Amino acid sequence: MIDCMNPEQRCIDIIEKGFADLGLDINDLSTIIISHGHGDHFGMADYFKDKYHARIYMGEIDYNLARNMPDYFPWESVKFEVDHFLQDGEVLDFGDVKITTFFTPGHSDGCFSFIIPVTDEGRKHNVALWGGSGILPSSNKRAYYNSLLKFTEKCKEIHVEGAISTHPSLDMGMMRYEMARNITDGMPNPFVMGEEGYLYYERQFYNLVREFWDK
């Protein structure tokens, strides 16, 4: 599982129900990968670690942020231990799924992004997850932009054709989820947009950081 929403009971309920709705046994949850150290991403990772023995993977920089949460963030500092600190360019091997991790600071100092292999009706694709969607007052805009440049090149090298988001409300993701839920055989998947389509999708993040530079 990548990220686990807000540190609230309702988010635990949503995640557990989501596993059940997909016909998955949440007792098989082995690993939680946390993209960065903000509370709406590390959520109740300690709950899943304690109850289901899930391992927690995240970057060391943002783990230290999460353990010493500044007062201006509305989340409490975490107390869980991390089982593995993510490294730039490593491949996380989960058997049939191998996720490549990229250090992309900017949104937060220790943010990570990912490229994930998926299949759609038997066809293989690579999808990207950009770890930090927005620009916050605490964000490093120059680092954000440089990380985008780096991630774009990696996505080109690996032939990324689709995207998922840490905040699907920002990219019509919820609408696309609903479309995918009701899709019939032979219809195009709304998350698969082709290599050129993915680069067009990425443009929103470049426009975002440029907008903040202009202020």
C-alpha positions in Angstrom: 0.0 0.0 0.0 1.3 3.5 -0.9 0.4 6.1 1.8 -2.5 5.6 4.2 -4.5 8.9 4.2 -5.1 11.0 7.3 -4.5 9.9 10.9 -8.2 9.3 11.6 -10.4 6.4 12.4 -12.6 7.1 9.3 -9.5 6.6 7.1 -8.7 3.2 8.8 -12.3 2.2 8.0 -12.0 3.3 4.4 -8.8 1.4 3.8 -10.1 -1.8 5.5 -13.3 -1.6 3.5 -11.4 -0.9 0.3 -9.4 -4.1 0.7 -12.6 -6.1 1.3 -14.4 -4.4 -1.7 -11.4 -5.5 -3.9 -11.7 -9.1 -2.6 -8.3 -8.8 -0.9 -7.4 -10.0 2.6 -6.0 -7.1 4.6 -4.1 -9.6 6.7 -1.9 -10.1 3.7 -0.8 -6.4 3.8 3.0 -6.7 4.0 4.3 -3.2 3.4 3.2 0.5 3.6 5.3 2.8 1.4 5.0 6.4 2.6 5.8 9.1 0.0 6.6 11.8 2.5 6.3 12.9 6.1 3.0 14.8 6.1 0.2 13.4 8.2 -2.3 13.1 5.4 0.1 10.5 4.0 1.5 8.6 7.0 -2.0 8.5 8.5 -2.4 5.7 11.0 0.5 3.6 9.7 1.2 2.6 13.3 -2.2 0.9 13.5 -1.6 -1.2 10.4 1.9 -2.0 11.7 0.6 -3.1 15.0 -2.5 -5.0 13.9 -1.4 -6.5 10.6 2.4 -6.5 11.1 2.9 -4.4 8.0 6.4 -3.1 7.4 6.8 0.7 6.9 9.1 2.1 4.2 9.8 5.8 3.9 12.6 8.3 3.4 14.8 9.0 6.4 14.7 12.8 6.0 10.9 12.9 6.2 10.8 10.3 8.9 12.7 12.7 11.0 10.2 15.4 10.0 7.3 13.2 11.0 8.9 12.4 14.4 9.4 16.1 15.1 6.4 17.6 13.5 6.6 21.5 13.4 3.8 23.3 15.2 2.5 24.9 12.0 1.4 21.4 10.7 -2.0 20.1 12.1 -0.7 16.6 12.8 1.0 15.0 15.8 4.5 13.6 15.6 4.7 9.8 14.8 6.0 7.2 17.2 6.2 4.2 14.8 9.6 2.8 13.7 10.5 2.5 10.1 11.6 -0.9 8.8 13.4 0.4 5.7 14.6 3.8 4.5 13.9 4.4 0.8 16.9 5.1 -1.4 17.0 7.1 -4.7 16.7 4.7 -7.6 16.2 1.5 -5.7 13.9 -1.2 -6.9 11.5 -2.5 -4.2 10.9 -6.2 -5.1 7.4 -7.5 -4.1 7.5 -10.5 -6.4 5.3 -9.8 -9.4 5.5 -6.1 -8.7 8.7 -4.2 -8.6 8.4 -0.5 -7.7 11.2 2.0 -8.6 11.7 4.8 -6.1 13.1 8.3 -6.8 14.1 11.0 -4.3 12.2 14.1 -5.4 12.5 16.8 -2.7 10.6 20.0 -3.0 7.1 19.5 -1.7 8.9 18.3 1.4 12.6 17.9 2.0 12.4 14.1 1.9 9.7 13.4 -0.6 9.8 10.3 -2.8 8.1 9.5 -6.1 7.5 6.1 -7.8 7.2 4.2 -11.0 5.0 1.2 -10.8 4.4 -1.6 -13.4 0.7 -2.5 -13.9 -1.4 -4.5 -16.3 -4.6 -3.6 -18.0 -6.5 -6.5 -19.6 -3.2 -8.3 -19.8 -1.3 -5.4 -21.4 1.7 -4.1 -19.4 2.2 -0.5 -18.6 4.3 1.7 -16.3 2.5 4.3 -14.3 4.0 7.2 -12.2 3.1 8.5 -8.9 4.5 12.0 -8.2 5.0 12.1 -4.5 4.2 15.7 -3.6 1.4 17.3 -5.5 1.2 20.9 -4.2 3.4 23.8 -3.2 3.2 24.6 0.5 4.7 27.6 2.3 7.4 25.3 3.6 8.1 23.8 0.2 11.4 24.4 -1.6 10.3 25.6 -5.0 13.7 25.3 -6.7 14.1 21.8 -5.4 10.6 21.0 -6.5 11.3 22.1 -10.1 14.7 20.3 -10.2 13.0 17.1 -9.0 10.4 17.4 -11.7 13.1 17.7 -14.3 14.8 14.6 -13.0 11.6 12.6 -12.7 10.4 13.6 -16.2 13.6 12.2 -17.6 13.3 8.9 -15.6 9.7 8.6 -16.8 10.8 9.0 -20.4 13.6 6.4 -19.9 11.1 3.8 -18.4 8.3 4.7 -20.9 5.7 5.8 -18.4 2.2 5.7 -19.9 0.0 6.6 -17.0 -0.4 8.3 -13.7 -1.9 7.9 -10.3 -1.9 10.6 -7.7 -1.4 11.0 -3.9 -4.3 13.4 -4.1 -6.8 12.1 -6.7 -9.1 15.0 -6.0 -6.6 17.3 -7.7 -6.4 15.6 -11.1 -10.0 14.3 -11.7 -8.7 11.0 -10.2 -12.0 10.3 -8.4 -13.9 10.7 -11.6 -11.5 8.4 -13.4 -11.7 5.8 -10.6 -15.5 5.8 -11.1 -15.0 5.4 -14.9 -12.5 2.5 -14.3 -15.0 0.8 -11.8 -17.6 0.7 -14.5 -15.4 0.0 -17.5 -16.3 -2.8 -19.9 -13.9 -5.0 -21.9 -12.2 -3.2 -24.8 -12.7 0.3 -23.5 -9.6 2.4 -22.8 -8.5 2.7 -19.2 -8.7 6.4 -18.1 -5.4 6.1 -16.2 -3.5 4.9 -19.3 -2.8 8.0 -21.4 0.3 7.0 -23.5 3.8 8.4 -23.2 2.9 11.8 -24.7 -0.3 12.0 -22.6 1.7 11.4 -19.5 4.1 14.2 -20.3 1.1 16.5 -20.9 -0.3 15.4 -17.5 3.0 16.3 -15.8 2.7 19.8 -17.2 0.3 20.7 -14.4 3.1 20.4 -11.9 5.5 22.6 -13.9 2.7 25.2 -14.3 2.1 25.0 -10.5 5.7 25.8 -9.5 6.0 28.5 -12.1 2.8 30.1 -10.8 4.3 30.3 -7.3 7.6 31.7 -8.7 5.6 34.5 -10.2 4.0 35.5 -6.8 
